[in-house]
Amino acid sequence: MLKDGLWAQLSGVRAEGVVAGRMDALPGEEIVADFGAAGLWMMAGGVWSQLSGLNADFMVAGDVDNDNQAELVTDFGSAGLWLWNFGTWSQLSTLNPASLAAADPDADHFGELVADFGTTGIWLWNEGSWGRIR
């Protein structure tokens, strides 16, 4: 992390992936890191806490439920696609996406998810439901 022109180490463990977003009502953004076999961890207020013991394949942060806060969407491989919202996990799909993005393809100023589910196609998760794009 770069603060006041100086680098500060956030963790001595190598992360396989990192995302950031304002995922709670507090000022500032939280950092979520996938530490592989050690699981998924969030740094909030300078303190790390474990969100899951599972290793994430992909993760994105974005306001996908239109509440002006970022949510964490995580692909846990064979365990499926999950949404973390204010401390609660909800499964969005039992499928394992090949890729995942948070976006606003319909330009309605609200976030959606785009997931490539391989042979079943590319799908859009918008306001709580999936629709096939291609």
Residue frames as a rotation matrix with the C-alpha (Angstrom) as fourth column:
MET 1
0.589 0.808 0.000 0.00
0.808 -0.589 0.000 0.00
0.000 0.000 -1.000 0.00
LEU 2
-0.477 -0.700 0.532 1.27
0.684 -0.675 -0.275 3.47
0.552 0.232 0.801 -0.83
LYS 3
0.685 0.654 -0.321 0.62
0.708 -0.494 0.504 6.03
0.172 -0.573 -0.802 1.91
ASP 4
0.858 -0.321 -0.402 2.18
-0.119 -0.884 0.451 9.47
-0.500 -0.339 -0.797 2.11
GLY 5
0.587 -0.619 -0.522 4.58
-0.767 -0.219 -0.603 8.50
0.258 0.755 -0.603 -0.70
LEU 6
-0.525 -0.775 0.351 5.86
-0.846 0.518 -0.123 5.42
-0.087 -0.361 -0.928 1.15
TRP 7
-0.054 0.453 -0.890 5.11
-0.411 0.802 0.433 1.73
0.910 0.389 0.143 0.62
ALA 8
-0.316 0.035 0.948 3.71
-0.925 0.208 -0.316 -0.24
-0.209 -0.977 -0.033 3.56
GLN 9
-0.860 -0.024 -0.510 3.44
-0.190 0.942 0.276 -4.04
0.474 0.335 -0.815 3.64
LEU 10
-0.025 0.944 0.328 -0.13
-0.944 -0.130 0.303 -5.21
0.329 -0.302 0.895 4.21
SER 11
0.872 0.284 0.400 0.65
-0.401 0.883 0.245 -8.92
-0.283 -0.374 0.883 4.46
GLY 12
-0.208 -0.976 0.064 3.67
-0.822 0.210 0.530 -11.20
-0.531 0.058 -0.846 4.43
VAL 13
-0.204 0.254 0.945 1.61
0.281 0.940 -0.192 -13.86
-0.938 0.226 -0.263 2.59
ARG 14
-0.969 -0.174 -0.175 1.49
-0.126 -0.264 0.956 -13.94
-0.213 0.949 0.234 -1.23
ALA 15
-0.067 0.997 -0.043 -2.01
-0.309 -0.061 -0.949 -13.20
-0.949 -0.050 0.312 -2.54
GLU 16
-0.591 -0.035 0.806 -3.35
0.642 0.584 0.496 -14.98
-0.489 0.811 -0.322 -5.61
GLY 17
-0.273 0.534 0.800 -5.81
0.662 -0.499 0.559 -12.13
0.698 0.682 -0.217 -6.21
VAL 18
-0.687 0.043 -0.726 -6.84
0.573 -0.582 -0.577 -8.82
-0.448 -0.812 0.375 -4.67
VAL 19
-0.156 0.648 0.745 -9.91
0.645 -0.504 0.574 -6.56
0.748 0.570 -0.340 -5.07
ALA 20
-0.887 -0.087 -0.454 -10.98
0.413 -0.588 -0.695 -3.41
-0.206 -0.804 0.558 -3.27
GLY 21
-0.361 0.804 0.472 -14.28
0.275 -0.392 0.878 -1.67
0.891 0.447 -0.080 -2.70
ARG 22
-0.746 0.217 0.630 -16.37
-0.633 -0.525 -0.569 0.13
0.208 -0.823 0.529 -0.13
MET 23
-0.469 0.491 -0.734 -18.12
0.051 0.845 0.532 -2.94
0.882 0.212 -0.422 1.24
ASP 24
-0.238 0.464 -0.854 -19.40
0.969 0.171 -0.177 -1.56
0.064 -0.869 -0.490 4.55
ALA 25
0.710 0.645 0.282 -20.89
0.618 -0.763 0.189 1.66
0.337 0.040 -0.941 5.81
LEU 26
0.482 -0.610 -0.629 -17.55
0.472 -0.424 0.773 2.92
-0.738 -0.669 0.083 7.13
PRO 27
0.757 -0.278 -0.591 -15.39
-0.567 -0.729 -0.383 5.46
-0.325 0.625 -0.710 5.28
GLY 28
-0.277 -0.947 -0.164 -12.71
-0.874 0.178 0.451 4.07
-0.398 0.269 -0.877 2.98
GLU 29
0.436 0.353 -0.828 -12.45
-0.755 0.645 -0.122 0.90
0.490 0.678 0.547 0.96
GLU 30
0.530 -0.243 0.812 -11.82
-0.461 0.721 0.517 -2.61
-0.712 -0.648 0.270 2.17
ILE 31
-0.199 -0.657 -0.727 -9.23
-0.965 0.260 0.029 -4.88
0.170 0.708 -0.686 0.58
VAL 32
0.731 0.397 0.554 -10.06
-0.464 0.886 -0.023 -8.53
-0.500 -0.240 0.832 -0.10
ALA 33
-0.189 -0.867 -0.461 -7.22
-0.981 0.191 0.043 -10.95
0.051 0.460 -0.887 -0.81
ASP 34
0.917 0.333 -0.220 -7.27
-0.345 0.938 -0.017 -14.58
0.201 0.091 0.975 -1.87
PHE 35
0.058 -0.926 0.373 -4.43
-0.983 0.012 0.183 -16.27
-0.173 -0.378 -0.910 0.02
GLY 36
-0.388 -0.231 -0.892 -4.86
-0.624 0.779 0.070 -19.63
0.679 0.583 -0.446 -1.75
ALA 37
-0.263 0.235 -0.936 -5.10
0.397 0.910 0.117 -22.55
0.879 -0.341 -0.333 0.67
ALA 38
-0.892 -0.092 -0.443 -5.40
0.448 -0.319 -0.835 -20.04
-0.065 -0.943 0.325 3.58
GLY 39
-0.036 0.999 0.010 -8.70
0.963 0.037 -0.267 -18.79
-0.268 0.000 -0.964 2.11
LEU 40
-0.037 0.223 0.974 -10.26
0.584 -0.786 0.202 -15.41
0.811 0.577 -0.101 1.44
TRP 41
-0.210 -0.160 -0.965 -9.48
0.941 -0.301 -0.155 -12.51
-0.265 -0.940 0.214 3.79
MET 42
0.498 0.398 0.771 -10.67
0.558 -0.827 0.067 -8.91
0.665 0.396 -0.634 4.13
MET 43
-0.603 -0.645 -0.470 -8.68
0.796 -0.444 -0.411 -5.99
0.056 -0.622 0.781 5.53
ALA 44
0.356 0.726 0.588 -10.91
0.460 -0.684 0.565 -3.34
0.813 0.069 -0.578 7.08
GLY 45
0.895 -0.014 0.446 -9.59
-0.328 -0.697 0.637 -0.62
0.302 -0.717 -0.629 9.35
GLY 46
0.033 -0.997 0.074 -6.11
-0.913 -0.060 -0.404 -2.14
0.407 -0.054 -0.912 9.20
VAL 47
-0.313 -0.061 0.948 -7.29
-0.668 0.724 -0.175 -5.54
-0.675 -0.688 -0.267 10.53
TRP 48
-0.654 0.048 -0.755 -7.45
-0.600 0.576 0.556 -8.79
0.461 0.816 -0.348 8.53
SER 49
-0.226 0.592 0.774 -10.43
-0.624 0.522 -0.581 -11.15
-0.748 -0.614 0.252 9.03
GLN 50
-0.968 -0.165 0.187 -11.19
0.004 0.739 0.674 -14.38
-0.250 0.653 -0.715 7.21
LEU 51
-0.260 0.900 -0.349 -14.29
-0.940 -0.319 -0.122 -14.38
-0.221 0.297 0.929 4.98
SER 52
0.858 0.487 -0.165 -13.97
-0.513 0.825 -0.238 -17.98
0.020 0.288 0.957 3.82
GLY 53
0.158 -0.797 0.583 -11.60
-0.376 0.497 0.782 -20.91
-0.913 -0.343 -0.221 4.10
LEU 54
0.620 0.141 0.772 -12.11
0.572 0.593 -0.567 -21.67
-0.538 0.793 0.287 0.39
ASN 55
-0.551 -0.818 -0.164 -9.66
0.333 -0.396 0.856 -20.71
-0.765 0.417 0.491 -2.35
ALA 56
0.463 0.751 -0.471 -11.22
-0.107 -0.480 -0.871 -18.34
-0.880 0.454 -0.142 -4.89
ASP 57
0.005 -0.388 0.921 -10.76
0.932 0.337 0.137 -18.79
-0.363 0.858 0.364 -8.64
PHE 58
-0.510 -0.052 0.859 -12.04
0.493 -0.836 0.242 -15.28
0.705 0.547 0.452 -9.47
MET 59
-0.031 0.599 -0.800 -13.49
0.921 -0.294 -0.256 -12.38
-0.389 -0.745 -0.542 -7.52
VAL 60
-0.482 -0.019 0.876 -14.88
0.490 -0.835 0.251 -8.96
0.727 0.550 0.412 -8.36
ALA 61
-0.504 0.365 -0.783 -16.15
0.676 -0.399 -0.620 -6.07
-0.538 -0.841 -0.046 -6.28
GLY 62
-0.898 0.278 0.341 -19.01
0.054 -0.700 0.712 -3.89
0.436 0.658 0.614 -7.47
ASP 63
-0.667 0.734 0.129 -22.39
-0.488 -0.299 -0.820 -2.54
-0.563 -0.610 0.558 -6.46
VAL 64
-0.934 0.241 -0.263 -24.42
-0.078 0.580 0.811 -5.40
0.348 0.778 -0.523 -7.92
ASP 65
-0.370 0.867 -0.334 -27.50
0.923 0.384 -0.026 -4.91
0.106 -0.318 -0.942 -5.73
ASN 66
-0.169 0.288 0.943 -27.85
0.433 -0.838 0.333 -1.13
0.886 0.464 0.017 -6.23
ASP 67
0.717 0.411 -0.564 -27.38
0.670 -0.180 0.720 -0.12
0.194 -0.894 -0.404 -2.57
ASN 68
0.763 -0.484 0.428 -24.45
-0.332 -0.862 -0.383 2.27
0.554 0.150 -0.819 -3.17
GLN 69
0.316 -0.709 0.630 -22.05
-0.729 0.244 0.640 -0.19
-0.607 -0.661 -0.440 -1.50
ALA 70
-0.199 -0.460 -0.865 -19.73
-0.872 0.486 -0.058 -2.65
0.447 0.743 -0.498 -3.21
GLU 71
0.753 0.325 0.572 -20.43
-0.524 0.822 0.223 -6.34
-0.398 -0.467 0.790 -2.85
LEU 72
-0.438 -0.899 -0.001 -17.90
-0.790 0.385 0.477 -9.12
-0.429 0.211 -0.879 -3.30
VAL 73
0.789 0.595 -0.150 -18.70
-0.590 0.667 -0.455 -11.78
-0.171 0.448 0.878 -5.89
THR 74
-0.238 -0.933 0.270 -16.47
-0.874 0.327 0.359 -14.83
-0.423 -0.150 -0.893 -5.72
ASP 75
0.564 0.262 -0.783 -16.09
-0.625 0.755 -0.198 -17.92
0.539 0.601 0.590 -7.86
PHE 76
0.072 -0.494 0.867 -15.16
-0.870 0.394 0.297 -20.79
-0.488 -0.775 -0.401 -5.56
GLY 77
-0.797 -0.465 -0.387 -14.67
-0.603 0.650 0.463 -23.27
0.036 0.602 -0.798 -8.41
SER 78
-0.706 0.506 -0.496 -16.75
0.209 0.818 0.536 -26.42
0.677 0.275 -0.683 -7.97
ALA 79
-0.617 0.487 -0.618 -18.55
0.697 -0.026 -0.717 -24.78
-0.365 -0.873 -0.324 -4.98
GLY 80
0.250 0.786 0.565 -20.10
0.959 -0.279 -0.037 -22.25
0.129 0.552 -0.824 -7.40
LEU 81
-0.510 -0.292 0.809 -20.48
0.374 -0.922 -0.097 -18.48
0.774 0.253 0.580 -7.56
TRP 82
0.068 0.460 -0.885 -21.17
0.994 0.040 0.098 -16.61
0.080 -0.887 -0.455 -4.31
LEU 83
0.133 0.086 0.987 -22.12
0.128 -0.989 0.069 -13.06
0.983 0.117 -0.143 -3.24
TRP 84
-0.340 -0.242 -0.909 -20.76
0.935 0.014 -0.353 -11.63
0.098 -0.970 0.222 0.04
ASN 85
-0.121 0.419 0.900 -22.90
0.166 -0.885 0.435 -8.73
0.979 0.202 0.038 1.24
PHE 86
0.052 0.082 0.995 -22.41
-0.793 -0.603 0.091 -7.18
0.608 -0.794 0.034 4.70
GLY 87
-0.525 -0.441 0.727 -21.16
-0.830 0.454 -0.324 -10.41
-0.187 -0.774 -0.605 6.25
THR 88
0.225 0.685 0.693 -23.60
-0.340 0.721 -0.603 -12.81
-0.913 -0.100 0.396 4.60
TRP 89
-0.859 -0.492 -0.139 -22.83
-0.340 0.346 0.874 -15.29
-0.382 0.799 -0.465 1.80
SER 90
0.338 0.934 0.116 -25.50
-0.396 0.253 -0.883 -16.11
-0.854 0.252 0.456 -0.82
GLN 91
-0.511 -0.509 0.692 -25.02
0.376 0.592 0.713 -18.52
-0.773 0.625 -0.111 -3.70
LEU 92
-0.101 0.416 -0.904 -25.68
-0.693 -0.681 -0.236 -16.96
-0.714 0.602 0.357 -7.11
SER 93
0.524 0.223 -0.822 -24.99
-0.786 0.499 -0.365 -20.07
0.329 0.837 0.436 -9.19
THR 94
0.698 -0.293 0.654 -23.87
-0.173 0.817 0.550 -23.65
-0.695 -0.497 0.519 -8.75
LEU 95
0.859 -0.376 0.348 -21.90
0.470 0.309 -0.827 -23.35
0.203 0.874 0.442 -12.00
ASN 96
0.206 -0.896 -0.392 -18.20
0.551 -0.225 0.804 -22.53
-0.809 -0.382 0.448 -12.17
PRO 97
0.953 0.213 -0.216 -17.66
-0.039 -0.620 -0.784 -19.53
-0.301 0.755 -0.582 -14.50
ALA 98
0.382 -0.839 0.387 -14.67
0.915 0.287 -0.282 -19.39
0.126 0.462 0.878 -16.85
SER 99
-0.776 -0.567 0.276 -14.53
0.502 -0.820 -0.274 -15.61
0.382 -0.074 0.921 -16.30
LEU 100
0.235 0.804 -0.546 -16.39
0.972 -0.206 0.114 -12.97
-0.021 -0.558 -0.830 -14.35
ALA 101
-0.783 -0.452 0.427 -16.80
0.463 -0.882 -0.083 -9.16
0.414 0.133 0.900 -14.48
ALA 102
-0.015 0.739 -0.673 -18.78
0.755 -0.433 -0.492 -6.45
-0.656 -0.516 -0.552 -12.70
ALA 103
-0.908 -0.259 0.329 -20.10
0.418 -0.578 0.701 -3.97
0.008 0.774 0.633 -15.25
ASP 104
-0.196 0.875 -0.442 -22.99
0.010 -0.449 -0.893 -1.75
-0.981 -0.179 0.079 -16.34
PRO 105
-0.856 -0.257 0.448 -23.66
0.402 0.212 0.891 -2.96
-0.323 0.943 -0.078 -19.89
ASP 106
-0.051 0.911 0.409 -27.24
0.977 -0.039 0.209 -1.62
0.206 0.410 -0.888 -19.97
ALA 107
-0.729 -0.412 0.547 -26.10
0.369 -0.909 -0.193 1.89
0.576 0.061 0.815 -18.87
ASP 108
0.383 0.921 0.070 -28.72
0.356 -0.216 0.909 2.14
0.853 -0.323 -0.410 -16.10
HIS 109
-0.047 -0.567 0.823 -26.07
-0.603 -0.640 -0.476 3.30
0.797 -0.518 -0.311 -13.57
PHE 110
0.578 0.184 0.795 -26.53
-0.755 0.488 0.437 0.12
-0.308 -0.853 0.421 -11.54
GLY 111
-0.447 -0.893 -0.057 -24.04
-0.867 0.417 0.271 -2.73
-0.218 0.170 -0.961 -11.44
GLU 112
0.808 0.572 -0.143 -24.54
-0.589 0.780 -0.209 -6.09
-0.008 0.254 0.967 -13.04
LEU 113
-0.052 -0.801 0.596 -22.44
-0.397 0.564 0.724 -9.25
-0.916 -0.199 -0.348 -13.27
VAL 114
0.563 0.103 -0.820 -21.29
-0.807 0.284 -0.518 -10.81
0.180 0.953 0.243 -16.49
ALA 115
-0.002 -0.526 0.850 -20.26
-0.569 0.700 0.432 -14.46
-0.822 -0.483 -0.301 -16.27
ASP 116
-0.034 -0.102 -0.994 -18.98
-0.917 0.399 -0.010 -16.81
0.398 0.911 -0.107 -18.94
PHE 117
0.224 0.225 0.948 -20.33
-0.703 0.711 -0.002 -20.25
-0.675 -0.666 0.318 -18.01
GLY 118
-0.697 -0.666 0.266 -18.53
-0.298 0.606 0.738 -22.01
-0.653 0.435 -0.621 -20.87
THR 119
-0.940 0.277 0.197 -20.79
0.325 0.559 0.763 -24.31
0.101 0.781 -0.616 -22.86
THR 120
-0.072 0.970 -0.234 -23.95
0.955 -0.001 -0.298 -22.74
-0.289 -0.244 -0.926 -21.36
GLY 121
0.258 0.137 0.956 -22.95
0.717 -0.691 -0.095 -19.30
0.647 0.710 -0.276 -22.67
ILE 122
-0.864 -0.489 0.120 -22.42
0.340 -0.742 -0.578 -15.79
0.372 -0.459 0.807 -21.34
TRP 123
0.116 0.939 -0.323 -24.95
0.871 0.060 0.488 -14.65
0.478 -0.338 -0.811 -18.75
LEU 124
-0.567 -0.159 0.809 -25.92
-0.119 -0.955 -0.271 -11.33
0.815 -0.250 0.522 -17.13
TRP 125
-0.268 0.465 -0.844 -26.99
0.946 0.292 -0.139 -11.16
0.182 -0.836 -0.518 -13.48
ASN 126
-0.782 0.098 0.616 -29.21
0.007 -0.986 0.165 -8.10
0.624 0.133 0.770 -13.14
GLU 127
-0.342 0.649 0.680 -31.33
-0.881 -0.472 0.007 -7.19
0.325 -0.597 0.734 -10.12
GLY 128
-0.245 0.150 0.958 -31.29
-0.765 0.577 -0.287 -10.72
-0.595 -0.803 -0.027 -8.74
SER 129
0.660 0.479 0.578 -31.87
-0.058 0.800 -0.597 -12.83
-0.749 0.361 0.556 -11.83
TRP 130
-0.493 -0.851 0.181 -29.78
0.025 0.194 0.981 -14.40
-0.870 0.488 -0.075 -14.59
GLY 131
0.761 0.624 -0.177 -30.40
-0.190 -0.048 -0.981 -13.82
-0.621 0.780 0.082 -18.31
ARG 132
0.135 -0.719 0.682 -28.43
0.737 0.533 0.416 -15.35
-0.663 0.446 0.601 -21.15
ILE 133
0.237 -0.147 -0.960 -26.66
-0.419 -0.907 0.036 -12.77
-0.876 0.394 -0.277 -23.32
ARG 134
0.168 -0.303 -0.938 -25.02
-0.968 0.128 -0.215 -15.12
0.185 0.944 -0.272 -25.80
